[in-house]
């Protein structure tokens, strides 16, 4: 977003400053590396599992402090994930994949720092499958609407109805709206889902 709005030179300045803060505040034996466009990796060699969440939050807090440029200030959203070696994996690829899952878990729970949990791989694969299949379910009208009446107690009459979307996945079975609606919001499908609900409710009213 910074690159698109302010230019790559500003984005590069932010990355350099972020790297400087991480290096300056990490332990001498720690390794700090840039993994991707907006991701850094910190390998803490002598950090205990008990101290790891605090250490990760402290390092992320260095970035959350914001960046003060010549004409503006920037506040960044920072998420962090933790994996432990060898408990959570013995290869670099395994640990990197699972720390990404930990980051996503932290974002979902608004805890800022996520810690990989055993079984997280299966949950992650389930989320990916549901997010992919939900788009197809919307396009093929595989969702259904249920209606909950709103009753005026003084007259005991139905005043309105609340439309509730339901999804029965062909392989998984019934999927709770508490699971697939947040998935739609995170993956950019909320507008398509809302449009389907509105369109289907209007269509049923006209039948």
C-alpha positions as CSV (number, residue, x, y, z in Angstrom):
1,X,0.0,0.0,0.0
2,X,2.9,2.4,0.8
3,X,4.5,1.6,-2.6
4,X,1.3,2.2,-4.4
5,X,0.4,5.4,-2.6
6,X,3.7,7.1,-1.9
7,X,6.2,5.4,-4.2
8,X,8.7,2.6,-3.9
9,X,11.4,4.9,-2.5
10,X,9.2,5.5,0.6
11,X,8.5,1.8,0.9
12,X,12.3,1.1,0.7
13,X,13.0,3.7,3.4
14,X,10.4,2.0,5.7
15,X,11.9,-1.4,5.1
16,X,15.4,-0.2,5.8
17,X,14.3,1.5,9.1
18,X,12.4,-1.6,10.1
19,X,15.4,-3.8,9.5
20,X,17.6,-1.3,11.4
21,X,15.3,-1.4,14.4
22,X,15.1,-5.2,14.4
23,X,18.9,-5.6,14.2
24,X,19.6,-3.0,16.8
25,X,17.3,-4.6,19.3
26,X,17.8,-8.3,18.7
27,X,20.4,-10.4,20.7
28,X,23.9,-10.6,19.2
29,X,23.4,-14.3,18.3
30,X,20.0,-13.8,16.7
31,X,19.6,-13.8,12.9
32,X,17.4,-11.1,11.2
33,X,16.5,-11.6,7.6
34,X,14.0,-10.3,5.1
35,X,11.8,-13.1,3.7
36,X,9.5,-11.3,1.3
37,X,8.0,-8.0,0.4
38,X,6.8,-7.2,3.9
39,X,8.1,-10.0,6.0
40,X,11.0,-10.4,8.3
41,X,12.3,-13.5,10.0
42,X,14.1,-13.5,13.4
43,X,15.8,-16.6,14.5
44,X,16.3,-16.4,18.3
45,X,18.8,-19.0,19.2
46,X,18.6,-18.9,23.0
47,X,15.0,-17.9,23.5
48,X,12.9,-20.1,25.8
49,X,9.3,-21.0,24.8
50,X,8.1,-19.0,27.8
51,X,9.9,-15.8,26.7
52,X,9.2,-16.2,23.0
53,X,5.7,-14.4,23.0
54,X,7.0,-11.5,24.9
55,X,10.1,-11.2,22.7
56,X,8.0,-11.4,19.5
57,X,5.6,-8.7,20.8
58,X,8.5,-6.4,21.8
59,X,10.1,-6.7,18.4
60,X,6.8,-6.2,16.6
61,X,6.2,-3.2,18.9
62,X,9.4,-1.6,17.4
63,X,7.6,-1.5,14.0
64,X,4.2,-0.5,15.5
65,X,5.8,2.7,16.9
66,X,5.4,4.1,13.4
67,X,7.6,5.9,11.0
68,X,8.1,9.6,10.8
69,X,9.0,10.9,7.4
70,X,9.6,14.4,6.2
71,X,6.0,15.2,5.4
72,X,3.9,12.5,7.2
73,X,3.8,9.8,9.8
74,X,2.9,6.1,9.0
75,X,1.4,3.6,11.4
76,X,1.7,0.0,10.3
77,X,-0.2,-3.1,11.2
78,X,2.2,-5.8,12.4
79,X,1.5,-9.5,13.0
80,X,3.9,-12.0,14.4
81,X,4.1,-15.8,14.5
82,X,6.2,-18.1,16.5
83,X,7.5,-21.6,15.8
84,X,9.7,-23.6,18.0
85,X,12.6,-25.9,16.9
86,X,12.4,-28.9,17.0
87,X,8.9,-29.1,18.6
88,X,7.1,-27.6,15.5
89,X,9.4,-28.9,12.8
90,X,12.9,-29.9,11.9
91,X,13.4,-28.5,8.4
92,X,13.5,-24.8,7.4
93,X,10.6,-25.3,4.9
94,X,8.4,-26.9,7.6
95,X,9.1,-24.2,10.1
96,X,8.5,-21.4,7.6
97,X,5.2,-22.9,6.5
98,X,4.1,-23.3,10.1
99,X,5.1,-19.8,11.3
100,X,3.0,-18.4,8.5
101,X,0.0,-20.4,9.9
102,X,0.9,-19.0,13.3
103,X,0.8,-15.4,11.9
104,X,-2.7,-16.0,10.4
105,X,-3.9,-17.5,13.7
106,X,-2.7,-14.4,15.5
107,X,-4.5,-12.1,13.1
108,X,-7.7,-14.0,13.4
109,X,-7.7,-13.9,17.2
110,X,-6.4,-10.3,17.3
111,X,-3.7,-11.4,19.7
112,X,-1.0,-9.8,17.5
113,X,1.4,-12.8,18.2
114,X,0.3,-16.3,17.2
115,X,2.0,-19.5,18.3
116,X,1.8,-22.6,16.1
117,X,-0.4,-25.3,17.5
118,X,-0.2,-29.0,16.7
119,X,-2.9,-29.7,14.2
120,X,-2.7,-26.2,12.7
121,X,-1.8,-27.6,9.3
122,X,-5.1,-29.4,9.0
123,X,-7.1,-26.3,10.1
124,X,-5.2,-24.2,7.6
125,X,-5.9,-26.6,4.8
126,X,-9.6,-26.6,5.8
127,X,-9.7,-22.8,5.7
128,X,-8.1,-22.7,2.2
129,X,-10.6,-25.3,0.9
130,X,-13.6,-23.5,2.4
131,X,-12.4,-20.1,1.1
132,X,-12.0,-21.6,-2.4
133,X,-15.2,-23.6,-2.4
134,X,-17.3,-20.7,-1.0
135,X,-16.8,-18.8,-4.2
136,X,-18.1,-21.7,-6.2
137,X,-21.0,-22.1,-3.9
138,X,-22.0,-18.5,-4.4
139,X,-21.7,-18.7,-8.1
140,X,-23.7,-22.0,-8.4
141,X,-26.4,-20.9,-5.9
142,X,-25.4,-23.7,-3.5
143,X,-26.2,-21.6,-0.4
144,X,-29.6,-21.4,1.2
145,X,-31.5,-18.8,3.2
146,X,-33.3,-19.4,6.5
147,X,-35.6,-16.8,8.0
148,X,-35.9,-15.8,11.6
149,X,-39.1,-13.9,12.5
150,X,-39.0,-10.8,14.6
151,X,-42.1,-10.8,16.7
152,X,-43.8,-7.8,18.4
153,X,-44.7,-9.2,21.8
154,X,-47.4,-6.7,22.6
155,X,-49.4,-7.8,19.5
156,X,-47.8,-11.2,19.0
157,X,-47.4,-10.5,15.4
158,X,-44.5,-10.9,13.1
159,X,-43.1,-7.5,12.2
160,X,-40.1,-8.5,10.1
161,X,-37.8,-11.4,9.1
162,X,-34.0,-11.8,9.4
163,X,-32.4,-13.6,6.5
164,X,-29.7,-16.0,7.6
165,X,-27.3,-17.6,5.1
166,X,-26.5,-21.3,5.5
167,X,-24.0,-23.6,3.6
168,X,-23.9,-27.4,3.4
169,X,-20.6,-28.3,1.9
170,X,-20.8,-31.4,-0.4
171,X,-17.8,-33.0,1.4
172,X,-17.5,-31.4,4.8
173,X,-21.2,-31.1,5.6
174,X,-22.8,-28.2,7.4
175,X,-20.4,-25.2,7.8
176,X,-21.3,-22.7,10.4
177,X,-21.7,-19.1,9.3
178,X,-19.4,-18.2,12.1
179,X,-16.7,-20.0,10.1
180,X,-17.4,-19.1,6.5
181,X,-18.6,-15.5,6.9
182,X,-15.3,-14.4,8.4
183,X,-13.5,-16.3,5.7
184,X,-15.4,-14.4,3.1
185,X,-14.5,-11.1,4.8
186,X,-10.8,-12.0,5.0
187,X,-10.5,-13.2,1.4
188,X,-12.4,-10.5,-0.3
189,X,-15.6,-12.4,-0.9
190,X,-17.9,-10.5,1.5
191,X,-19.3,-8.3,-1.2
192,X,-20.2,-11.3,-3.4
193,X,-21.8,-13.1,-0.4
194,X,-23.8,-10.0,0.5
195,X,-25.0,-9.6,-3.0
196,X,-26.1,-13.2,-3.2
197,X,-28.1,-12.9,0.0
198,X,-29.8,-9.7,-1.1
199,X,-30.5,-11.1,-4.6
200,X,-31.9,-14.4,-3.3
201,X,-34.1,-12.8,-0.6
202,X,-35.6,-10.4,-3.2
203,X,-36.1,-13.3,-5.7
204,X,-37.9,-15.4,-3.0
205,X,-40.1,-12.4,-2.1
206,X,-41.2,-12.2,-5.7
207,X,-42.2,-15.9,-6.0
